Amino acid sequence: MNIGAVARRLNLPAKTIRYYEDIGLLRPPRDENGYRHFRETDVHKLAFLARARALGFTIEDCRALLSLYEDAGRESVRVKRIAEDHLARIDEKIEHLRSLRSTLAHLIECCAGDHRPDCPILEDLGQG
């Protein structure tokens, strides 16, 4: 299967597929003309990577997860640790976003939003 067919099948940009190859996440064989020929195993790996990326895993997490996925002797504790670390990063981001939301909501509440020029939102932004 060529890169265009794989891209359409998985709804992934060909550029992303090439990037994954460039960084060594997959290595599809090439024919005599140098064209990539994707096997079903390559397509499956790409689907795996797409799902992992959709869940927000980093490229390095994906590399580790893919390696573990391909290792029949893996210990699930290693997989779980990667997922738990990622979940902790997500929780930190959520907490940060909640704090941002609270601050912005307060500033909006304090702004009269009328014809006067004074604005607590701009004052806060100006404080850097």
BELPENOR-V931594 format. One record per residue. N is the residue number from 0. NEAR is the number of other C-alpha atoms within 12 Angstrom. Layout:
N,NEAR
N,NEAR
This chain:
0,21
1,24
2,29
3,22
4,20
5,30
6,23
7,16
8,19
9,24
10,19
11,26
12,19
13,21
14,15
15,25
16,34
17,25
18,18
19,28
20,24
21,13
22,15
23,18
24,28
25,31
26,22
27,29
28,20
29,16
30,12
31,8
32,8
33,10
34,15
35,24
36,23
37,28
38,20
39,18
40,18
41,28
42,29
43,21
44,31
45,37
46,27
47,27
48,35
49,27
50,20
51,25
52,23
53,14
54,17
55,21
56,27
57,24
58,23
59,20
60,27
61,33
62,27
63,24
64,32
65,33
66,23
67,21
68,22
69,19
70,14
71,10
72,11
73,16
74,16
75,15
76,13
77,20
78,23
79,17
80,17
81,26
82,23
83,16
84,18
85,25
86,18
87,15
88,17
89,18
90,14
91,14
92,15
93,14
94,14
95,14
96,15
97,14
98,14
99,14
100,14
101,14
102,18
103,19
104,16
105,16
106,20
107,18
108,14
109,18
110,20
111,15
112,15
113,9
114,8
115,9
116,12
117,14
118,19
119,22
120,22
121,17
122,15
123,17
124,12
125,9
126,8
127,7
